[in-house]
């Protein structure tokens, strides 16, 4: 760990030489996984979302008696939708992916990054996804609310001329700033990294400042599972290990169904 701080950089004019077949395969993975999933029936999952009073639409049978009585006073001959029920309504989530691109972006690491971008784009098709790529510095590939297609996010990621050092503290600071305007219940960050932190200050205090931090630990090479576990614990999130790109979707499913 060092005292140096990271810098947000512009990658629009940067070019990283990557094998064409590797890029083709990564794009294929991201595109396949980016297909939006069918919307889940929120009323079938108890405890999901905020409890709200709504007009009856054939879903919940948990009647809000006070609100319903008020409606009956106004409408002595009530219609079906004068019955007020309590249902859980899921608010829009805001998620920042913090993707480690330090060192060599080749082979399995590109496929894992592609799968993560694609799977998150599917999971958050009706929500807000932002992506921050980082090494010793960082670049914001998309901000919350921009809705950049998964293919475009991956292409931008592959243009980053990443260096060998890894500063995990810096993207956590960027995430804290980006999520500061989001209600805590709807905000979270997902860190994809081998967690081999070798530049910048200790990332642990910054993890503790986030509303929630989940960690996808890349185990395809050198890794620091102890730091990964600590970051997830301090960020009130979960740790999932990723060895190949096929592990990504199940790991994200477990995290978002928590």
N, C-alpha and C positions, 0 to 999 in steps of 0.2 A: 504494500500500500504506500502511496505517496500523497503529498499535499497538493499536487497539481489538479486543476479543474479542467473539465472538458469544454469543447466549443461546438455550437450548433453550426453545421456546414451546409452549403448548397451543393447538391449532387447533379443538378440538371445537365451540366456540361462535362461530367466525368464519364469515362468509359473504362470498364474492367474487362479484360480479355478472358472469356470463359468459353470452354469447348461448346461448339454449336449443338452437338447431340445432347449434352448435359442440359443446356438451356431448353431444348425442345422437350425433353422428358420432364423437366421441372414445370414448364408451362402446362403440359398435359396433366400433371398431377394437380396443380392449382385449379385448373379449369374443371376437372372432374369433381373435385371436392367442394367447389364453390357453388354447386347447385343448391338453392334454398330448400330447406327441409319443410315438410308440411307443418303447419301451425299446430301446436299441441293444444288440447282442450284444457284450458286453465282451470275450469270448474272441477275437473276430475283429479286435480293435484292439490290436495289440501295443504294450506300453509304457504302457497306461492302467491306473491304479490300483496298489495295493500288492500285492506278490507274497505269496500265502498258500498253505498246504498244506491241501487239502480232499479229502474222499472223492470218488472218481470218480463222475461223473454223466453221462458221455457227452460231455464237453466236451474239456478239455485232454488231450494225450497226453504231457505232460512229467511223468514219474513221479518222485516224491520217494522215492528208493530206501531211504534210512535209515528213514523213517517207514513205508514199505510192509513192509520186513523186520520191523520191530517188530510190525506187525499179523499177519504170517504166523506169527510165533512164537506169538502168542496164539491164532490160528485156523489150524491146519494145513490145514483144508479151507476155503479162503477163499471168500467171496462177492465179487461184483463191487465192492461199495463198501468192501471191505477194501484195495483199491488206493488209495494216496494220491498225488494229483497236485498240481502247482503251477499255480495260476491267478492271474490278476490280478483283484483285487476292488476296485471303485471305492468309496471311502468317501463318506459324505454330505458334500456341499459346503455351505458357508455363505457366502452372497454378500450384500453390502450395496449397494443402488443408491443413489447420491447424486445426486439430481435437482435441477438448477438451475431454480428457479421465479422468479428475480429479474426485475424489470421487468414487461413485459406478457405475461400468459399468454393469448394469443389465437392464433387461426388455426393455422399450421403447428406452432408450439411445443406447443400442446395435443395435436395429433395425434401428434407425435413422442413426447411424454411418455406418451401412451396406448399407443402401439405398444411402447415400451420396457417399460412395466409388464406389458403382456400377453405379450410375447415372453419376458420373464424368468420370468413365472409358468409358462409352458409348459416352458421349458428346465429349470426347477428344481422341477417338480411333485413330485419325490421327494426334494428337498433342502430347505435352509432359505434363505428370502429375507427380507431386511429392507429397508425403504425409509426413507431420510432425505431430506426436501425442504429446500432451503436457499435463502437469499437473503443479506441481511446477517446474519440469524440462521438458525435451523434448527428443524425439527420432525421428530420420529421418528414416521412414519406406521405402521410395524409393526416389531417387534423380531424378531430371529432366533428361529425356533421357533414364532411365532404363527400362521403359515399363514393370513393374511388374503386373501380372494379379490381377484383383480385389479380387479374392478368397484368394490369397497369402497375399495381403495387409491387408485384414480383419483378417486373422489368426494371423498375426504379431501383429495387434492392440489388439486382445483379449489376448495376452500373457503379456501385460504390467501390472505390479503390481502398478496401479495408486494410488496416495495419495489423500488426501482430498483437498489440497490447489490448487489454480488456478493462474498461472502466465501468463497472456496474453501478457505482454511485451516481454517475452523471445522468443516465436515462431515468433513474428513480426520481431524481430532482426534477427533470423535465416532466415526468408523469405527474408529480405532485402539483406542478403549476397548471398543467392542462386539465387536471381533474378538480381543481379547486372550486370551479364554478358549478360543478355537478353535485346534486344531492348525494350524500354519502351512501344511501341505500342503493343507488343506481350506478355507482362508480367503482371500477376496479381496473387493475393492470395485470397483464400476463407476461411473465418474463420467460423468454426462450433463450437458454444459455447453458454452457458447460460450467458456469460459475467459477471459472479460474480467474479470479480478480487479481490483476497485477498492475493496475494504474489507478490513481485517484484515491480519495479518502475511503475509509471503512463504509461500505454500503448499508450496514445494519441499521444505523439510526434513520436513514432515509426510507428504508422499507417500513419502519414502524410508523412513519408519518402518512402512509397511504391508507385510503379507506379499506382496500383489500388488495393483496398481492398474491397471485398464484404463480407457481414456478414449474416450468417444463424443463427438466434437467436433461440436456443432450449428453448421452452416455456413449456416443460413437467413438470417442477418443478420450484424451485427458479430461478430468472432471474434478469438481470439489463438492461432493455430496453433503459434507458438513455445513458449508456455507449455504448451499441450496436449501437445506432443511431449516436453518436459522432464518433465512429471508422469508420463507413461507410462514414460519411460526410468528415472526414479528409482524408480518403483513396480514395476519389473521386469515391466511389462505391455505391452499393445499399444494403438496408437492407430488408431481408425477414424473416418472422417468421415461425418456424417449430414446430408443436405440436406433430405430429406423423410421422412415416416414409413415409406415403403416401403424405405428403406435400413436400417432398424433390425434386422429379423430376420436378413438376411445378415451384417451386422456382428457381431451377437452370436454367430451360428453360427461365424464365423471365430475369434472370441475364445475360445469355449468348446471348440473343437476343436484349440486350440493345444497 
